[in-house]
Amino acid sequence: MKTPESTADLLQKLSKDLARKRALLVDRFPNARSSLRIMLSALGVTAVHNAGTSAEVLRQVKAHHFDIILSDYQLEDGRDGQQLLEELRQQRLVALSTVFMLITSERAYHNVISIAELAPDDYLIKPFTADELHGRLVRALYKKQFFAQLYEHLDNGAFADALATCERLLAQDSGFQFDVLRLKGEILNVLGRPAEAQAIYEHVLAERMVPWARIGLAISLRSQKQLAEAETVGQALITDFPEFMAAYDFLAEVREEMGKLPEAQETLESAATISPNNSARQRMVGDVAARNQDFRTAEKAYGKVLERRRGSSLNNLDDYSNLARVMLDLGHTEGAKRITDELRRDWRGSKQGELAALVMEGLCADKEGDPTRARLAVEKALILHDALNDEGKGALVSSKLALDLAHACLATGDEASAQEVVRKVAAENHEDRATIARIQGIYAKTGKEKNGQALLAQVGKEIVELNNRGVLAARSGDLEGSVQLLMEAAERVPNLQFLVNATKAICTLLELKGWNPALAKRALGYLQTAQDKDMRNAKVISAVDMYQRVSRKYGVTTATHSAARGGARTPGP
């Protein structure tokens, strides 16, 4: 393998490209931005933009593509660079080809771990020299250049093309062989080819005992339903590398899948103690703790999520409802009412926000023993819920909020309305253990456990029958009939499986019978809805690849959602 090149060598290779790079400098203080601008100009980077606030960053990244983003850790109004990076990635506002570097004076253990966990391309601890910045930056840019085509494929969700690019890069004499193998293994896992991924990780581990190969191996074992083996690898990884945070999340997911909810919660709490500023993990702590009826832990975790995300584009109605709900479970009705008031204030003018506030208001009134006020709030909520559906905005109501509405309906004696809401949520999330458990929980809380079990059994039966009609038609050779039946199923119950089935059936028909723009548009719509539900699901990614392959066959350029910028474990830098 090639020896690492010096900064001077890399500068010479990048000299022409540096003049074409566009940079964004993020700092509250103009003098700090000026100093960074001078350092960048010495490298030949002259297209430099400035931002003093997070809002200005969001405005600029929506208007321009940036090759470099240098952000101070401490931002305005108590926000920080970690929150900014999380926001940019979850909103898919920065490409994998963008170098994102955090600049911080933080030396505290927890904060440094939190910064490293979100995996910026690098971070610098103040004070630093121009030479130090130059060295770090040119190495990051050179690596981005090497992986440019691969990152482009990943940004476009073209995983099959990305895999082919990995093979080409592996044939080159570079210093990035292990980086390419890492990406290849991750892509194979994403594509649902875990046995091939396992072989890569075992090959790497035979040479180097690196954490990323061990978690990749664990993921491939889990995908092959070897849960006990995956748990063992995950636990050993945490023991050997206690600061490798992704291992905790993975281990918690495996333990939850194995039905070990208390152990899953314990694992997540350990991670949250080490890296307390990861709001996505804090929400997972809250969700698992609530299922374990550890409402005090859930309240603390949900409170941190709301604190971290309030005022950002990641601010979510469910964060308010989650906190208010566990407060009610603890008997803290006044606290729940206060959160409901905050929700109304922060989401003023939003129909979904008012719906959530009315639902929580009804649950609070029921808890306080005021049935008249509870029924009034629930009646208003149902009217608003119907109005959103009539306006075609029902998809904006999350499954959690819909189940809170169902809970409020059950609590106030309107079981028919509750059943209508629950039936839709259960059908669209029938494979989601947490959602099904939540449905069982609200029926149990309201003394109607058997009714809930009967409803879930009925929905499950209907799902199987709907799916079988289309599948059996395809097996009998009636491809057109199968497409029609599967499209009807996807329209009636837009769950992940039906959306993928309809997409693949349409693609098969297009491949055999020729391109049909109207049918292709339907397939793309189903595909994008499935991506919204779970972009990293192997079935969804397989459908994306199939759609793109058929489109290319007919010379049609189409764009699916980006599949590579959101999520901590997406193949990337």
N, C-alpha and C positions, 0 to 999 in steps of 0.2 A: 504494500500500500504506500502511496506517495507520502513523503514527509510534508508537514504543514508548511505553507509558504509564509514568508515574512509580510509585514504590513506594506513595505515598499513594493514587493512583488505584486501584491494584490492591487495596490493603488495604480500601478502601471497598467494592469489588465483592465481596471475599471475606469481609467482616466477619461475615456471618451463618454462612457455611460453616465458618470457622475454629473456631468453638466446637464444631462437631460432629466435628472431626478427632481421630484417635487417633494418638499418636506413641510411638515406641520409642527410647529413648536407650541407646546401647551404649558403655560405657567401663569400664575397670578400676577407676577411682577414683570413689568416691561424690561427692566434692566437685565433680568435673568435671560429673557428671550433674546435680547440684543447680544449678550455674551455667546449664546448658542449659535446665533446667526453668524457671528464672526468666525467661530470654530468651523462651521459648515462651509463658509465661503472659502476657507483655506483648502478645502477638499474640492472646490469647484462647484459646490451646490449653491446655486443662486436663486432658484425658484422656491422661495421660503415664505410660508404663510404663518400667521400668528393667531393664537387663541388664548384668551384669559379666563374663559369659563367653559364649563361642560356644554352648555347650550350652544356656544359658538363652535365648539368642536363638532357637534352633531350637524350643525348647519353646513360647515365646510366639507365634512366627509361625504355629505349627500351631494355636494356640488362638484367635487373634484376627486380624482384618484390620487392618493399619496403613496409614494414609494417609501417614505420615512416618516414616522411619528415619534417625536421625543416628548415625553410627558413627565412633568414633575409629579411626585407622589401626592403631595398636599395640594388639593384644589380648593375652590371657593366653597363657602357655606358648609364646611366640615366634610365635603365629599373628597374622595381620593382617586388616584390613578388606577387602582385596582377596580373600583366600581366603574370607571370610565371604560377600561379595557373589556370588562365583563359585558357592559352595555353594547359596545361596538361589535363584539363577537356574537352576542345573542341576537342582535338586530341585523347581523350579517352586513355590516357597513364597511368592513375592511376585508380586503382580499388576503389570501394566504401569502401572496407575494410582497405584502407590506411589512417592512421592518418596524416593529413597535418596541420601543425601549423606554423603560421607566427610570427616572432619576429621583433618588431619594436620599434623605439624611437619616432614614430609619435604620437603626442597628439592632433594635429590639428583636429578639428571637421570633416571637409570634408574627410580627409584621413582615420580617424578611421571608419567613416560610410562606406567608400568605401571598406575597408578591411572586415568589418563585413558583408557587402552585399554579397560578393562572398562566404560567408559561409565556411571558413576554419573550421576545427574541434575545433580550439581555436586560440587565439593569445595572445602573451605576450608582455607587454610594458616594455622596459628596464628602469632601471636595475631590474633584478629579481634574486631570490635565487634558489639554487639547489632544496630546498624543494618545492618551488612554481612550478618549472618545473616538478618535480616528481609527485606532486599531480595532476596537470592538465593532464599530459601524461598518468598516470595509469588509470585515470577515462575515458579518451578517448579510451584507449586500451580495457578496460573492456567493454565499450559499444559496440565497434567494435566486440568483441568476442561474446557478447550476440546476435548481429544481423548478425553473420557471414554467416549463411545459407541463410538468407533473402537477404543479399547483393550479394551473389553468384548468386542467381536466377535473381536478377535485372540486374547484370552485363551481364548475358547471355540472357537477354530479355525474360526470362520465367516468365511472369507476373502472369499467373494462378498459377504456383507453389509458387510464392512469396505470393500470396493471401492466399494460404493454410497454408504457414508458419506463416503468421500473426495470423491466427486462433490458431495455436499451441502455439505461444508466448503469446497470450492474456490469455491462460489458465494457464500460469505460474505465480508464485508469484514473481514479480520483481518490480523494481522501474522505469520500462520503459513503463508502460501501455499507457500513453498518447503518447509516441513516436511511439508505435506500432499502435495506432489508427490513428495517423497522416499518417503513411505510408500506412495503409490499405485504408484510404480515398483517398490518392493520387493515389494508384494503381487502385481503382475502377473508379476514374475519367479517368485515362489513358485507362482503358479497355472499356470505353464507357458505364459505368453503373452509371450515375450521380445520379439517385434517391436513390440508396443504399449509395453512398458517402454522399449525403445530409443528410440522416438519421444519419450517424456517426457524421458529423460535428455539427448537431443540438444537439445531445446527449452530445458532448464535451462542446459546448457553454452553455448548461444548468448548467454545473459545473464550467467552467472557460471561461472568455472572452479573449481567446488567439488569436493573429493575424492570426496564420496559419490556425486555424479552420474557421475564418471568410473569408479568401481568398479561402479556399477550398470550402466553401459553395457557394461563388460567382462563382467559376469555374463550380460547378455542376449546378447552376441556368443557367449560360450561355449555357452549353451543352444541357439544356432542352429548349433552345430558349426563356428563360425568361430574355431578355436583359435589360429591364428597371429595373427589380429587381436586377440583377447582378450589374448594374451601381450604384444603390443606396447603395448596400452593399460595393462596392469598394470605393465609395466616402466617406462613413462613416468611413471606415477603415483608409483611409488617414488622415481624420480629427482627429481621435483618436490616431493614431500611425504614425505621419508624417515621421518617419525614417524607416518604413517598405517598402523598395523600390520595392519589387515585386508587391505591390498593384498598384503602378503607372503604371507599364508596363501592368498589367492586365486591368486596367481601360482604358488606352489608346487603347488597342486592342478592347475592347467592344465598345468604342465610335467610333472607325474607322468602326467597323462592323455595327453600327447604322447610319453611314453616317455623323457623327459629326467630320469631319476632323480637323477643327480649335481647337475644344475642346481636341481632341486626341493629337495634337501638344502641346498645352498648358500644358497638363498633363505630357508629356514626358520631356518638357523643365524644369518643376518644379523638376522632379526627377534628371535631369542632373545637375541642380544647386546644389542640395544636395550632389550628388555623381558623380562628374565630370569625374571620371577615368574609367567608364564602357564603353568600346568601342562599345559593342554590342548595348547598348542603344543610344549612340551617332549616330550610323548608323541609328537606327529607327527614331531619331529626324530628321536626314537629309532626309530620305525617305519621311516622312510625310510632312515635310516643303517643299520639292520639289514639291510634289503633290498639296500643297496649294499655290504654286508659291511664297513662301517666300524664295527666293533664297539666301538672305544674311544669314539667319539662317541656311539654308542647307549648305552653303559654310563653315560656322564656324564649324558645327558639323562634316561634312565630313573631314575637315582639322584635327580635333582632332583625328578622327579614323585613318587616315593615319599616323599621328605623333605617336600614341600609338602602331601601329602594324607594322610599317616599321622595317625590320630587324628580325622579328620573323617568326615562321612557320605559323602564322595566317595572314601574309601579303597576301593581296588579290588584284588581278588585278582590281576588281570592285571598290576598294577604290580609286584608281587613277582616273578611268573613272568617278566615281560619282563626285569627286571634279572638274575635268576638265569640266564636262558637266554643272554644275551649274555656273561655272565661265563664260562659254560661254553665258549662259542665262542672266548673269549680264553684258555682254559685255566686260568682262575681258579677251580678247583674248590672250594677252601676258602671263597672269597668267596660262591660259589653256595650252599654248605652253610650258611653263616651267614645268608644271606637266607632260606633255607628254614626255619631255626630261628625267625627273626623272624616268618615267615608263620604258623608253628604257634602261636607265642605270641600274636600279635595277633588270630588268628582261632580261638582256642580255643573248642571247642563247635560249630563250624560244619562240617558235612559237606563242603561245597564247599571250605572251607579245608583240611581234612584230605586231600581228593582232590588238591588242587594240591600240597600238601606231599609226598604219596606219589609223585606224578609227577616232581617235581623231585628227590626222593631217588633214584628209579630212574635218572634221567638222570645224576645225579652219580656213582652207583655204576658205571654203564656207562663213564663217562669215566675213572674210577679203575681200570678193568679188573677189577671185581668182579661177574661175571655172576650169581652166585648171589644176592647181595644185591639186584642190580638186578631180577632176575626176581621175587623175593619182593615187592618194593615195587610192581611193576607189577601183579602178581596181586591184591594188596590194593586197588590203585587201581581195577582193573576191577570187583571186587566192589562197591566203594563207588559207582562210576559206575552200575552196574546197579541198585543199591538206590535211588539218586536218581531214576532213570527209573521204577522201579516205584512210587515214591511220588508220581509226577507232578511231580517237581522237576527234570527234565532240562533245562528251559529256563533254570535258574539257572546251568548250566555254560556259560561263554562259549565261543565258537568257538575262541578262542586256547587256552584250557585244554584243550578237546577235542583240538585238534591237537597240543598238547604230549603228551597221553596217547597219541595215535596214534604220535608220534615215539618215545616210550618203548617202545611195543609193537614197533615195527619194529626198534629197537635191541636188543631182547631176543629177537628171532626170532618174535614172535607176529604174523605178517602178516595172518592172518584177522581178528583183533580190530581191528588198525589199519585194515583195509579197511572194516569195518563202521562205525567212527567217522568215517572220512574221507568215506565215501559220504554220510552224513547232513549233514556240514558243507558239503561241496561242493554238494549239492542245494539247501540253504537259502541259500547265498551264491554261486550260480553267476555272478552279475554283478559280484561284488566282486573287482577285480583283485588287491588285496593278499592276500586269502584264498587265491585260486587260486595265486598266486606262492608263498605259504607252503607249500601242499600240495606243490607241485613241489619246493620246497627241502628238505622233510623226506625225501622219497623219494630225492632226489639225495644227501643227507648219508648215507643208509643204504645207498647203492649199488643202489637199486632204481628208478632214474629212469624206465625204460621201463614198469615196472609202474604207476607213478603216472600217467604220460601215458595209458596204456590205461584206467585207472579213470576219469580225468577225462573222457575221450572218451565212455565208456559212460554216465556220469551225464548228460553234456550231451545225449546222444541221448534218454535216458529223459525228461528235462525237456521237450524239444521235443514228444515224442509225447504226454505227459500233457497239455500245454497245448493241443495241436492237437485232441484229442478233444472237449474242451469248446467250443472256439471253433467248430469245424466243426458241432457240434450246434446252436449258436446261429444260425449262418448258414443252416442248413437249416430254421429255423423252430421247432425243438423246444426252446423256451425252458426248460420244466420239466426236460427231459433235460440240457440244458446246465448248468443250476444244479446238478443232482445231480452231474454229472461234475466240475464246477469245485470243488464243495465237497469231493468225494473227493480231488481233487488238492491242495487247501489243507490237508486233514487229513493226507495222506500226506507232503507236502513243503511245510511252511509257509514258503515263501520269499515275498519281497515281491510278486512278480508274481502268483503264484497267489492270495495273500490278497486283493490288489486286484481281480483278475478275479472271484473268488467274491463279494466284496462288491458289485461293480457288477452282476453277473448277478442276484443276489438283489434288489437295488434296482429293477432293470428289471422283474423279475417282480412285485414288490410294487406298483409304479406301475401296471402293466397289469391285474393280477388282484385288487388289494385288499390291505389290511394283514393280515399273518400274524405274530402276536407271536413264535411259535417261530422262524420264518425270520429275522425282524428281529433277534432275539437272536443268532442265528448270525452274521449279517452284522456286527453290532456287535462280536462277539468277534473276528472276522477283522480288522476294521478296527483295533481297539485293539492287536492283535498286530503289525499292519503299522506302526502309529505307534510302537510300542516299538522296532522295527527302524530306522526312519528317518522321524521325524516331519515332516521338511521336504522329503521327496521329493514332487515335483510329482504323481506318480501317486497317492500316498497322500492328498494334499490334495484332489485331484480327487474321490477316492472319499468323503472326508469331506463335501465339499460336496453330493455326490449323495445320500448317506445322510440328511443334515440336510434337504435339500429334500423328499425323499420323506416323511420323518417329519412335517415341517410340513404337508404336503398332507393328512395324516390326523389332524392335531391332536395328534400324539404328541410329547411333550417327552423328548428323550434327551440324554445327555451323553457326548461322546467325550473322549479325553484332551485336555488343554490343548495347543494347538499353538504358542503364541506366547511362552512364557516361557523355554524352553530354547534355547541356541544363540546364538552371537555375532551372526549375521546375520539373526535373526528380525526382521521389522518391529517397530519399537518406538520408544522415545523418541529 
